[in-house]
């Protein structure tokens, strides 16, 4: 809109809302559980349990901030954060469930397919936080109420503005195949990062697998997490990132660092981060309280304001 100044909050909220409908394309026909409010009885039951185990693919500083904020709001309940790449979390939970080890209470992942598998195995506990029922779009909530999208971001191209002029910077995925970028790019690994696995799927689907084969000829530096490419271009180890989280670049740019985000002409993969409770949760009441906390407006606002994540919460 001409003349309007857009805040970061406007952009993050608007772009998330405009990109709905990617996860639950074929919802099952089932009734979700009734909305669950946070009651004094739930808080007291959670305090008796005294702890909750949170398996998370969010960056460690984000997951820890969620944990410490929850502990401050509900004294007497400690949060144990188990943070790793989404694909590592998936493997760990599969091993624990297969061995009868009940360790995970709440899990979130940057690979939505994990929830399809966990649901198929009947490992997820239906639970519908009040905020999810009232303020989240239906296409970001499992019809059976076993999980919902806790936050989102985009996987993007980026560059170091000290090393690349704006007019020379790539504007599309096709531009990354230009010979001038050979040996100058970095990307993350789909075997570790659920966000990158999702992005790889989207690019292979929309651009074709031969595109990735051509990109592989560009002598690309391979790193692990989707949070790593922004760090590599920040310090100048590489000039261009072929993929990585946009929020890292948004935050760095806000700090005046020499980085820039490129939302590719072909489109940018949307990464949604579901969260759900496990049936075998050793602390079921604390798990419900934490899941409700995760989706409350003030927590969602923190994810936007502090970490530049996107929220589907209508508030």
C-alpha positions as CSV (number, residue, x, y, z in Angstrom):
1,X,0.0,0.0,0.0
2,X,1.5,3.4,-1.0
3,X,2.3,5.6,1.9
4,X,2.0,3.0,4.6
5,X,5.0,2.2,6.9
6,X,5.1,-1.5,7.6
7,X,6.5,-2.7,10.9
8,X,8.4,-6.0,11.2
9,X,5.4,-7.3,13.2
10,X,3.0,-6.4,10.2
11,X,5.3,-8.1,7.7
12,X,5.7,-11.3,9.8
13,X,2.0,-11.6,10.7
14,X,0.8,-10.8,7.1
15,X,3.2,-13.1,5.3
16,X,2.3,-16.0,7.6
17,X,-1.4,-15.5,7.1
18,X,-1.0,-15.3,3.4
19,X,0.8,-18.7,3.2
20,X,-1.7,-20.9,4.9
21,X,-2.9,-24.3,3.7
22,X,0.3,-26.2,3.1
23,X,0.2,-28.8,5.8
24,X,-3.3,-30.1,6.2
25,X,-4.3,-30.4,2.5
26,X,-6.4,-33.5,3.1
27,X,-7.7,-33.3,6.7
28,X,-9.3,-36.4,8.3
29,X,-13.0,-36.1,9.1
30,X,-13.0,-36.2,12.8
31,X,-14.1,-34.2,15.8
32,X,-11.5,-32.3,17.7
33,X,-11.6,-32.4,21.5
34,X,-13.3,-29.5,23.2
35,X,-11.2,-26.3,23.8
36,X,-9.3,-26.6,27.1
37,X,-8.8,-23.5,29.2
38,X,-6.0,-23.1,31.7
39,X,-7.7,-23.6,35.1
40,X,-6.4,-23.5,38.7
41,X,-6.9,-27.3,38.8
42,X,-4.7,-27.8,35.8
43,X,-2.0,-25.5,37.2
44,X,-2.1,-27.3,40.6
45,X,-1.9,-30.8,38.9
46,X,1.0,-29.6,36.8
47,X,2.8,-28.3,39.9
48,X,2.4,-31.6,41.6
49,X,4.2,-33.2,38.7
50,X,6.8,-30.4,39.0
51,X,8.5,-30.7,35.5
52,X,7.9,-31.0,31.8
53,X,10.1,-32.3,29.0
54,X,10.2,-30.2,25.9
55,X,11.8,-31.7,22.7
56,X,12.3,-28.9,20.3
57,X,13.8,-28.1,16.9
58,X,13.7,-24.4,17.5
59,X,17.0,-22.8,18.0
60,X,18.4,-23.3,21.5
61,X,18.1,-19.6,22.6
62,X,14.4,-19.6,21.5
63,X,13.6,-22.9,23.2
64,X,15.4,-21.8,26.4
65,X,13.5,-18.5,26.4
66,X,10.2,-20.3,26.1
67,X,11.3,-22.6,29.0
68,X,12.4,-19.8,31.3
69,X,9.3,-17.7,30.6
70,X,7.1,-20.6,31.4
71,X,9.0,-21.3,34.6
72,X,8.6,-17.6,35.6
73,X,4.9,-17.7,34.9
74,X,4.3,-21.0,36.7
75,X,6.8,-21.3,39.6
76,X,7.4,-24.8,40.8
77,X,7.4,-26.4,37.3
78,X,10.8,-26.8,35.7
79,X,11.3,-27.3,31.9
80,X,13.9,-29.7,30.6
81,X,14.8,-28.6,27.0
82,X,16.0,-31.3,24.7
83,X,17.1,-29.4,21.6
84,X,18.4,-30.8,18.3
85,X,17.8,-30.8,14.6
86,X,14.3,-32.0,13.7
87,X,15.5,-35.2,12.1
88,X,17.6,-36.1,15.1
89,X,14.6,-35.5,17.4
90,X,12.5,-37.7,15.2
91,X,15.0,-40.5,15.4
92,X,15.4,-40.1,19.2
93,X,11.6,-40.2,19.8
94,X,11.3,-43.3,17.6
95,X,14.0,-45.1,19.6
96,X,12.5,-44.1,22.9
97,X,8.9,-45.1,21.9
98,X,10.2,-48.4,20.5
99,X,12.0,-49.2,23.7
100,X,9.1,-48.2,26.0
101,X,11.0,-45.2,27.3
102,X,8.5,-42.5,28.3
103,X,10.6,-39.4,28.3
104,X,9.0,-36.8,26.0
105,X,6.0,-34.6,27.1
106,X,5.8,-32.0,24.4
107,X,7.6,-32.0,21.0
108,X,7.8,-29.5,18.2
109,X,9.5,-30.1,14.8
110,X,10.3,-28.2,11.7
111,X,9.3,-31.3,9.6
112,X,5.5,-31.6,9.6
113,X,5.6,-35.1,8.3
114,X,6.8,-36.3,11.7
115,X,3.3,-35.6,13.1
116,X,1.7,-37.6,10.4
117,X,3.8,-40.6,11.4
118,X,3.4,-40.0,15.2
119,X,-0.4,-39.7,14.7
120,X,-0.5,-42.9,12.6
121,X,1.3,-44.7,15.4
122,X,-1.2,-43.3,17.9
123,X,1.6,-41.6,19.9
124,X,-0.1,-38.2,20.1
125,X,-2.6,-37.1,22.8
126,X,-5.5,-35.0,21.5
127,X,-5.5,-31.6,23.3
128,X,-7.0,-28.3,22.0
129,X,-5.7,-25.2,23.8
130,X,-8.3,-22.5,24.1
131,X,-6.3,-20.1,22.1
132,X,-5.9,-22.6,19.2
133,X,-9.6,-23.2,19.1
134,X,-10.5,-19.5,19.1
135,X,-7.7,-17.8,17.2
136,X,-5.9,-20.2,14.8
137,X,-7.0,-20.9,11.2
138,X,-8.4,-24.4,10.8
139,X,-5.8,-25.3,8.2
140,X,-3.1,-25.0,10.8
141,X,-4.8,-27.3,13.3
142,X,-5.0,-31.1,13.1
143,X,-8.7,-32.0,12.8
144,X,-8.3,-34.5,15.6
145,X,-6.6,-31.9,17.8
146,X,-3.3,-33.7,18.2
147,X,-1.1,-30.9,17.0
148,X,-1.2,-27.3,15.7
149,X,1.3,-24.9,14.1
150,X,3.2,-23.1,16.9
151,X,5.1,-20.7,14.6
152,X,6.5,-20.4,11.1
153,X,9.2,-18.8,9.0
154,X,10.6,-18.9,5.4
155,X,13.7,-20.5,4.0
156,X,15.4,-17.9,1.8
157,X,18.4,-16.8,-0.1
158,X,20.7,-14.3,1.5
159,X,24.0,-12.4,1.0
160,X,26.7,-10.4,2.7
161,X,26.3,-6.8,1.6
162,X,30.0,-6.1,2.1
163,X,30.8,-8.8,-0.5
164,X,27.9,-8.6,-2.9
165,X,26.4,-5.4,-4.4
166,X,22.6,-5.2,-4.3
167,X,22.4,-5.0,-8.1
168,X,24.6,-8.1,-8.5
169,X,22.8,-10.2,-5.8
170,X,20.8,-13.3,-6.9
171,X,17.1,-12.7,-7.1
172,X,16.0,-16.2,-7.8
173,X,17.0,-19.8,-7.3
174,X,17.9,-19.9,-11.0
175,X,20.4,-17.2,-10.4
176,X,22.3,-19.4,-7.9
177,X,23.4,-21.6,-10.8
178,X,25.4,-18.7,-12.3
179,X,29.1,-19.6,-12.6
180,X,30.1,-16.5,-10.7
181,X,28.7,-17.9,-7.5
182,X,30.8,-21.2,-7.7
183,X,32.6,-21.7,-4.4
184,X,30.9,-18.7,-2.8
185,X,27.7,-20.3,-1.4
186,X,26.7,-22.1,1.8
187,X,23.7,-24.3,2.5
188,X,22.3,-26.4,5.4
189,X,21.8,-30.2,5.4
190,X,18.4,-31.9,5.0
191,X,19.6,-34.9,7.0
192,X,19.8,-32.8,10.2
193,X,17.4,-29.9,9.7
194,X,13.7,-30.5,9.2
195,X,13.3,-27.0,7.8
196,X,15.9,-27.8,5.1
197,X,14.4,-31.2,4.4
198,X,11.0,-29.4,3.9
199,X,12.6,-26.8,1.7
200,X,14.4,-29.5,-0.3
201,X,11.1,-31.2,-0.9
202,X,9.5,-28.0,-2.1
203,X,12.3,-27.1,-4.4
204,X,12.5,-30.6,-5.9
205,X,8.7,-30.6,-6.4
206,X,8.5,-27.1,-8.0
207,X,11.9,-26.7,-9.7
208,X,12.7,-30.4,-10.4
209,X,15.4,-32.6,-9.0
210,X,17.8,-31.6,-11.8
211,X,17.9,-28.1,-10.3
212,X,19.5,-29.5,-7.1
213,X,21.9,-31.6,-9.1
214,X,23.1,-28.4,-10.9
215,X,23.4,-26.6,-7.6
216,X,25.6,-29.4,-6.3
217,X,28.1,-28.5,-9.1
218,X,28.6,-25.1,-7.6
219,X,31.0,-26.2,-4.9
220,X,28.6,-25.3,-2.1
221,X,29.8,-25.3,1.6
222,X,27.7,-27.8,3.5
223,X,26.7,-27.0,7.1
224,X,24.3,-28.6,9.5
225,X,21.5,-26.4,10.9
226,X,19.3,-24.0,9.0
227,X,20.6,-21.4,11.4
228,X,24.2,-21.9,10.3
229,X,24.2,-20.3,6.7
230,X,23.3,-16.8,8.1
231,X,26.3,-17.1,10.5
232,X,28.6,-18.1,7.6
233,X,27.7,-15.1,5.4
234,X,27.8,-12.7,8.4
235,X,31.4,-13.5,9.1
236,X,32.3,-13.5,5.4
237,X,33.1,-17.2,5.0
238,X,30.7,-17.3,2.1
239,X,29.1,-14.4,0.2
240,X,25.8,-16.1,-0.5
241,X,23.5,-18.5,1.3
242,X,21.5,-20.9,-0.9
243,X,19.1,-21.6,2.0
244,X,18.6,-20.7,5.6
245,X,16.1,-19.2,8.0
246,X,14.9,-15.7,7.1
247,X,14.5,-14.7,10.7
248,X,18.2,-14.9,11.4
249,X,18.9,-12.4,8.7
250,X,16.0,-10.2,9.8
251,X,17.4,-10.0,13.3
252,X,21.0,-9.4,12.1
253,X,19.8,-6.7,9.8
254,X,17.9,-5.0,12.6
255,X,21.3,-4.9,14.5
256,X,22.9,-3.1,11.5
257,X,24.9,-6.2,10.3
258,X,25.9,-6.4,6.6
259,X,23.3,-9.0,5.5
260,X,20.3,-9.0,3.3
261,X,17.3,-11.3,2.7
262,X,16.3,-12.4,-0.8
263,X,12.8,-13.8,-1.2
264,X,13.3,-15.7,-4.4
265,X,11.3,-14.8,-7.5
266,X,10.0,-18.4,-7.7
267,X,8.7,-18.3,-4.1
268,X,10.2,-19.2,-0.7
269,X,9.4,-22.4,1.1
270,X,7.2,-21.9,4.2
271,X,8.4,-23.7,7.3
272,X,5.7,-24.4,9.8
273,X,6.5,-25.7,13.2
274,X,3.8,-27.9,14.8
275,X,3.7,-28.8,18.4
276,X,1.9,-31.7,20.1
277,X,1.7,-33.8,23.4
278,X,2.5,-37.4,23.6
279,X,0.1,-40.0,25.0
280,X,2.9,-41.5,27.0
281,X,3.9,-38.2,28.5
282,X,5.3,-38.8,32.0
283,X,4.0,-35.4,33.1
284,X,0.6,-35.1,31.3
285,X,-0.8,-32.1,33.2
286,X,2.4,-30.1,32.9
287,X,2.5,-31.0,29.2
288,X,-1.0,-29.6,28.7
289,X,-0.1,-26.5,30.6
290,X,3.0,-26.0,28.5
291,X,1.1,-26.6,25.2
292,X,-1.5,-24.0,26.2
293,X,1.3,-21.6,27.2
294,X,3.0,-22.1,23.8
295,X,-0.1,-20.9,21.9
296,X,-1.2,-18.0,24.2
297,X,-1.1,-14.6,22.6
298,X,1.7,-13.2,24.8
299,X,4.0,-16.2,24.0
300,X,3.2,-15.9,20.3
301,X,3.9,-12.2,20.4
302,X,7.3,-12.9,22.0
303,X,8.1,-15.2,19.2
304,X,7.4,-12.5,16.7
305,X,8.9,-9.5,18.6
306,X,12.1,-11.2,20.0
307,X,12.8,-13.9,17.5
308,X,11.2,-12.6,14.2
309,X,9.2,-15.8,13.8
310,X,5.7,-15.7,12.3
311,X,2.5,-16.5,14.1
312,X,-0.8,-17.7,12.9
313,X,-2.5,-16.4,16.1
314,X,-5.2,-13.9,15.0
315,X,-4.3,-11.6,17.9
